[in-house]
Amino acid sequence: MSSKRKPENRIIALTIIIGILVTSIAIIVNFPSETPHSIFNNGEKGYSLLYQTLNPIAITNLEELVEDESSNHVIIIPLHRELTYREVNTLLKYATRGATLIILDEHGFSNNILPKICPEASIGSTTVLDEVSKHGSREYPLIKVNINGSEAIAIVTFRPAHINLANYSSNVFIRGETSNYSYADPDGNNFYSIGEEMKAYTAVYGVKLKRGAIIVIADLEAASNNLLQKADNIRFFKTLMKDKVLYIYVEALELSALDKAKLSLSSLQIAQHAESELLIELLLLIIVSMVISYAGQKEA
């Protein structure tokens, strides 16, 4: 009797183990991310729509890029921290070999790379508001962007920073500004105060760098779920990545443990099956286990 039970017990134990594994994967995949600008965050501040619409390849290590194919790369780099010396050098190397870097930064974390493309350039983290050229409220300034002298397109931003430029590079090919009625808001009261300078502020700036290019956008929200489909935002990103392979460097986002787990599953191509094949497999294993258990009870 005991010898008959052993195979049944092993199958049941295996079913339970696989069930726990499949359930854990399903929980990780479906549990909502709240990390700002994460490609797995479906909220307003997330980048899941960018991830689903433009299909970038998410990377955590710049060495994953193939140097010989740099001229065909566009790398989106949203910054939640300052780039390391090694990261800056690696990115500049890719840019000189033909890659296009799109840096989204509203905190000044890119100030160690900006002078490489334009002397004395920096991100001024003071919020810019616009009373005239806006999308609904002053907190959503419209940025008119000119690319290679073509017709300007308008992108919506949310309380963007601005790029300080003492001089303009002769290699500039993209420039986006607010209207002449916008102003920096250093006191943070969200309204115009006497003494606040009203002028056009640069929020997008792109420079050719040998074979490649570096583009800085002084707003992380321009690519967010909340704004990507407004005005010309998605058209702007699609124009920059035309006929290119798109990457997003997520290492500079300081992802949560949940996001890192989701990214690992995504890289193994497990996540896309978690809601269907894996759950079906779990149900089948449970059914098989129940049938075996029932047959064993009848024999007993």
N, C-alpha and C positions, 0 to 999 in steps of 0.2 A: 504493500500500500504506500509506504513512504517513498519508494523508488519512483512510483508513478507521480507522486506529488511534486518531486523536485523540478522536473521540466516545467510544470505548470507554474510553480512559484517563481522560477527564473523569468518566465515570460511576463508574469504579472509585475515583477520587480523592474524588468526592463521597460515595460509599458509606463510604469510610474515615473521612472527616470527620464524617459523621452518626453513624457507629458509635462514634467516640470521644466525641462529644457525649452520645449516649444512654447509653453506658457510664459516663461521668462522672456524669451525673445519677443513674443507678441506684446508683452507689457512694455518693454523697452521701446519698441517701434512706435507703439500707439500712445505712450505717455507724453503729454504735451511739453515741449521745451519752452522755457521762459527766458532763455538767454538772449539779450538784445542782439539783433542782427545775425542770429544763427540761421543757417539754411534749413534748420528743422523747426524753427519757430513760426507757427501759423498765425500769430497775432499781428497787430499793426506794425510793431517794431521789428518783426522778423524778416528774413530774406528767403522764405520758402517759395514765394512766387517767382523770385529771380531764379532760384534753383530749378524750379519746374518748367519755367518758360524758356530760359536761355540754355539750360542743360550744361552748366559749367562742371568741370571736374574738380572736386574738392580735394585739396592737398594740405598736408600739415608739414611737409618737408620740401624745401625748394630744390633739393637734390633729385626729387622725383621728376623734374623737368628734364627733357632731353636737349642738351645744348645745341646740337646740330639742327634742331628744328625750331630754334628760338624765333626766327623770322615769321613763323606761323602762329605764335602764341600771343594771346591777350590774357593778362593776369589781373584780376580784381583783388585789391588788397584793402579790406576794411580794417581800420586800426582802432583797437582798444588799449593799445600799449605802444611804447616807443620801439622802433625797429632796432635790433642789435647791430653792432658794427659788421658782423659777418653777413647778416641779412641784407643790409644796405649794399655791401660790396657785391653780393651774389645777384641782387636785383639789377644793379647798375650794369653788371656784366651781361646779363640777359638782354637788357635794353640796348646796349651798344651792338649786340649781335642781331637785333631785329625785333625783339619782343616789345609789346606795348603794355606799359604798367598803368593801371587805373587805381589811384590811391584815394580812398575816401577817408577824410580826416577832419574832424571839427574841434580837436583838442590840442593840436600842435605837436602830435606824436611824430609827424613826418618832417619836423624842422631840421632833422639831421640829414635829410636827403634833398630837401628843396634847394639849398644853396648850390648843389651839384648841377642843377639845371638853370638856375637863375640867381646870380649873386645877391645876397642880402634878402632873399625871399623867405617868408615865414607865414605860418598860420596864426592869425589873430583870433583868439578864442571868444572874443566878445560877440554876442548874438547880433545879427542884422535883421531888422524889421523893415517892412515896406508898406506905406500907406496907399500907394497907387497901383503899382504893378504887382498883383498878388492873386492867390487862388483862395478866395473866400475871405480870409482874415490877414492882418499884417504879419502874422507869424509864419505865413506860407508865401514868401517872396517868389516871384517868377524870375528865373535867370534866363536871359537871352544869350544863347550860345552860338557863336560863329565858328564853323569848322572849315578851315582852308578857304575862307572868304565866301563860302556858299551862303544861301539864305539862312537866316537865323532861326533856330528852333528854341522853344521855350520849355524849360524843365521846372517842376515845382520842387521847392525845398521846404524844410521845416526848421525855423530858427537857425539858419546856417551861420557858420563862422565866415571869415573873409581872409583873402590872401593878401598879405602886405608885399608890395613890389616897389622897391626903390628904383629899379630900372627894368625895362622890358627886354627879354631875350630876342635876338634877331631870328631865332629859330622857332618862335611861337607860331603855332598853327591852330590852336583852339583857345578861345577866350570867352568867358561867360560873365556877365555883370548884372547886377540889380539895376533898377531904374534910378534916375537922379533924385528921386524922392525917398530913397531908403536911408536908413541911419543905423549906426551902431548904438547899442543900448547898454552902456557900461554900468548904469545903476540898476539894471535888471527889473525896472518897474513895468516893462512891457508897453510903455508909451513913450512918445517923443517928449524929451525934456529940454529946456533951454540950455544951449551949449553943446548939445549932441550934434555931431557933424552929419549933415544931410548931403549925400552924393552917391554916385554909382560905385558900388563895391565889387571887386573881383571875387567870384566864388568858384569859378572853373578856369583852370589854366593848363595848357598843354604845350610841351616843347619837344621838337624833334631832337633826337640824340643819336647821331650817326645814322645807323640803319633802323633804329627803333624810336620809341617815344615814351614820355612820362606825362601822364595827365593827373592833375590833382583836383579833387572835388571837395570843397570845404563843407561837406554835409553828408552824414551817414544815412540820413533818412531818404535821400533822393532815390535809393534803390530798395527802399522798404516796401512791404506789402501794402502799406497805407498809401504810398505815392507812386509806385511803379507804373500803374496804369492810368495815371493822371497826366494831362497835358502831353508833352512829347518825351516823357521820361524813358519809356521802353524803346521808343524810336532812337533816342540818343545812344543807349547802350548797344542796340543792334547795329547802328551805324559804325560804332567803334570796333565791333567784333566781326564785321562782315568778312566772310570767307576765311575766318581764323578759328583756331582751336581755343576755346575759352576755359580758363582755370579760375578758381577762387581760393586764395590763400587764407584758410580759416585759422591757422595757428595764432595769428595776431588778434584773434577775437577773445582769447581766454575762455574757451568753451568749458561748460560744466561737465561733470562726470557723465551725466546722462547724454549730453551731446556727443561726447567722445565715444560712448558705447554705440550710439546710433550711427556714427560715422564709420566705426569698425564694421558693423553689420552691413552698412551700405557698400563698403569697399569689397565685402565678401559676397555681395549681391544676394544677401539673405533677406534683407528688409523688405524687398519688393514682393517676396513670397510669403511673408509672415501672416498676412491677413487671409490668405486663401489656401495654398498647398499645405503649409505647415499645420494649420488648424484642421484641415480635412484629414491629414495624416494622424493627428492626435485622436480625432473621433474614431477613425478606423482601428487604431491600436486599442482604444478603450472597448470597442465592440468585440474585437478578437479576444481580448482578455476576459470579457464577460462570458463569451461563448465557451472558452476553454474552462473557465471556472465552473460554469453550469454543467458542462459535460463531465467534469471530474466529480461533481456532487452526485450525479446520476449513477456513475459507476460505483461510487462508494455505497 
